[in-house]
Amino acid sequence: MLAGTTAVGLVALGAVGVAAPGPLGKAYGIEPRGAGESAYVRALGARDIAAGATLLSTLEARSGPALRGTVLSLTIIALGDFTIVATLRGWAAARNLAVHASGAALMIAIWAILRAEA
């Protein structure tokens, strides 16, 4: 259930990034000020749509090992985003860093729950 909700959330979040990169970029810690930065945030949105769709597909396949592997792999996205924002803005972006750290923590929690259920 939690994995499915997270997957739908990723798809919705990604759709917002593609349609309106300004608000999502700000939440991510990258405020798009030009066409290049807006394109980057739109690419992140597309990535999140793909990540959510992958998670939904894996969930539908009902393969515990594949689902756990997918969830653990998606943790890399949140950790990568955290690293990028930390490198660009440092701890001045603590709120944005908390968003990315929370995403990684959520994925690890989902992985742990799925592992416990196996």
C-alpha positions as CSV (number, residue, x, y, z in Angstrom):
1,M,0.0,0.0,0.0
2,L,2.7,2.5,1.0
3,A,4.7,1.6,-2.1
4,G,1.7,2.2,-4.3
5,T,0.9,5.5,-2.7
6,T,4.5,6.6,-3.1
7,A,4.5,5.6,-6.8
8,V,1.4,7.6,-7.5
9,G,2.9,10.5,-5.6
10,L,6.1,10.3,-7.7
11,V,4.1,10.4,-10.9
12,A,2.0,13.4,-9.7
13,L,5.1,15.2,-8.5
14,G,6.8,14.6,-11.8
15,A,3.8,15.9,-13.7
16,V,3.9,19.1,-11.7
17,G,7.6,19.5,-12.5
18,V,6.9,19.0,-16.2
19,A,3.9,21.4,-16.3
20,A,5.2,24.0,-13.8
21,P,8.9,23.8,-13.2
22,G,9.0,27.0,-11.0
23,P,7.2,25.7,-7.9
24,L,8.7,22.2,-8.1
25,G,12.2,23.6,-8.7
26,K,11.8,25.8,-5.6
27,A,10.7,22.8,-3.5
28,Y,13.7,20.8,-4.9
29,G,16.1,23.6,-4.0
30,I,16.8,24.6,-7.6
31,E,14.9,27.8,-8.5
32,P,14.7,27.9,-12.3
33,R,15.6,31.4,-13.4
34,G,16.1,30.7,-17.1
35,A,15.2,28.3,-19.9
36,G,18.1,26.0,-19.1
37,E,17.2,25.7,-15.4
38,S,13.5,25.2,-16.3
39,A,14.5,22.5,-18.7
40,Y,16.5,20.8,-16.0
41,V,13.6,20.8,-13.6
42,R,11.3,19.5,-16.3
43,A,13.8,16.7,-16.8
44,L,13.7,15.9,-13.1
45,G,9.9,15.8,-13.4
46,A,10.1,13.4,-16.3
47,R,12.5,11.3,-14.2
48,D,10.1,11.2,-11.3
49,I,7.2,10.1,-13.6
50,A,9.4,7.3,-14.9
51,A,10.4,6.3,-11.3
52,G,6.8,6.2,-10.2
53,A,5.7,4.3,-13.3
54,T,8.6,1.8,-12.7
55,L,7.6,1.3,-9.1
56,L,3.9,0.8,-10.1
57,S,4.9,-1.7,-12.8
58,T,7.1,-3.6,-10.4
59,L,4.4,-3.6,-7.7
60,E,1.9,-4.9,-10.3
61,A,4.3,-7.8,-11.2
62,R,4.0,-9.0,-7.6
63,S,7.7,-10.0,-7.4
64,G,8.9,-9.3,-3.9
65,P,12.6,-9.4,-4.8
66,A,12.1,-7.1,-7.8
67,L,10.0,-4.7,-5.8
68,R,12.5,-4.5,-3.0
69,G,15.3,-3.9,-5.5
70,T,13.4,-1.2,-7.3
71,V,12.6,0.6,-4.0
72,L,16.2,0.4,-2.9
73,S,17.4,1.7,-6.3
74,L,15.0,4.6,-6.2
75,T,16.7,5.6,-2.9
76,I,19.6,6.6,-5.1
77,I,17.5,9.3,-6.7
78,A,16.7,11.0,-3.4
79,L,20.3,10.7,-2.2
80,G,21.6,12.1,-5.5
81,D,19.2,15.1,-5.3
82,F,20.3,15.7,-1.7
83,T,24.0,15.7,-2.9
84,I,23.3,18.1,-5.8
85,V,21.4,20.6,-3.6
86,A,24.0,20.3,-0.8
87,T,26.8,20.9,-3.3
88,L,25.1,23.9,-4.9
89,R,23.6,25.6,-1.9
90,G,25.0,24.0,1.3
91,W,23.1,24.0,4.6
92,A,21.5,27.2,3.6
93,A,19.0,25.0,1.8
94,A,18.2,22.9,4.9
95,R,14.5,22.8,4.1
96,N,15.2,21.5,0.7
97,L,17.7,19.0,2.0
98,A,15.2,17.8,4.4
99,V,12.8,17.1,1.5
100,H,15.4,14.9,-0.2
101,A,16.5,13.2,3.0
102,S,12.9,12.4,3.8
103,G,12.4,10.9,0.4
104,A,15.4,8.6,0.9
105,A,14.2,7.7,4.4
106,L,10.7,6.8,3.0
107,M,12.2,4.5,0.4
108,I,14.4,2.8,3.0
109,A,11.4,2.4,5.3
110,I,9.3,0.9,2.4
111,W,12.2,-1.5,1.6
112,A,12.5,-2.5,5.3
113,I,8.7,-3.2,5.5
114,L,8.8,-5.2,2.3
115,R,11.8,-7.2,3.5
116,A,10.1,-7.9,6.8
117,E,7.0,-9.2,5.0
118,A,9.1,-11.5,2.8
